[in-house]
Amino acid sequence: MAPSPAPLAPAPGEGRTCGRGAYHGCVPDVRDLLQPVLSPTLPQLRRLALAGIVANTVIMSTGAAVRLSSSGLGCPDWPRCSQADVVASRNAGQTLLNTWIEFGNRLLNFPLVVIAALILIAAWRYVPRRRDLIWLAAIQPLGVIAQAIVGGILVLARLNPALVTVHFLLSVSIVAAAVLLYARCTEWDSPPARRDLRALSALLVAVTVVMLAAGTLVTGTGPLAGHADTPRYHLPLEGVTQLHADIGWLMAGLAVALVLGIRLSGAGPRATRAGWVVVAGLGVQGTLGYVQYFSHLPAGLVWVHVTTAVMLWVAVLWLFFTLSAGVRPLREASALVTPLPHESREPVDR
């Protein structure tokens, strides 16, 4: 009786499972693990860009927790937590919880740096080479460095409210770059929407930036700016709060008009969904805003309001990029339109 042929070993990267009776070479090849970074496809680069959006949103949320819990001086020195300790420890005038909230926010910058570096490497290694992706990816690590510098100056300046506003708006800009990178990595199946809808969505983006800036004025003026000795804006709290609310109502009007325009123009289901997400987000934001105002600004509810505001910013940007087909170059956007039979389509120049 002829002996049975020996089983063939699986090809590299295939059928490698660990366990009893499994193929002994079950340890994944390092190259397989690094493939999404060193030889990424466009969907893989898109997933990395999404990780950048999530990481930057989380760091903004924890930064708001630092501000609203009066933990900004929990680590009164920089880059050390204090002159005596590198890591969190009890400092004069601060509880250990305050110190760990501030120090924990600083620690989150390390995974953020790793994610930003992976995004940049993947964009650099992507083939065919696209300079737009490289520049947008480079903003991620450069933004982290800029944030660390501004954050250090902010601590040394004893939480100057103007610097807090700069710190927050810089984070807003980094998130915008991350969302644009995600949009540029998206394969759009429809051409840009009508010019009037794109202009209206751009106006909504601009008003959202003003709304976010006004929110920093409200926090920097009110009781949640920090301890009693923390510098504040010398502005009437009721006045800046009313301004913030009025901008929110303007945003709601623009968003509703935009959704109606999208529906009437037949811009597509993707744009319709994005529009309704923005409208729903504004409804949540408005409800939270009025509840926190009439309940005398509880810190936890204000933190939820700030966190959802960052998420709303992402939704507004995504709506704009959806209507603009990712703000692609003109030739690339026009290539999305199906040519007539007698027309020829030129290759997309990325």
Buried (B, 14 or more C-beta within 10 A) or exposed (E): EEEEEEEEEEEEEEEBEEEEEEBEEEEEEEEEEBBBBEEBBBEBBBBBBBBBBEBBBBBBBBBBBBBBBBBBBBBBBBEEBBEEBEEBBEBEEBBEEBBBBBBBBBBBBEEBBEBBBBBBBBBBBBEEEBEBBBEBBBBBBBBBEBBBEBBBBBBEEBBBBEBBBBBBBBBBEBBBBBBBBBBBBBEBEBBBBBEEBBEBBEBBBEBBBBBBBBBBBBBBBBEBBBEEEBBBBEBEBEEBBEBBBEBBEBBBEBBBBBBEBBEEBEBBEBBBBBBBBBBEBBEBBBEBBEEBBEEEBEBEBBBBBBBBBBBBBBBBBBBBBBBBBBBBEEEBBBBBEEEEEEEEEEEEEB
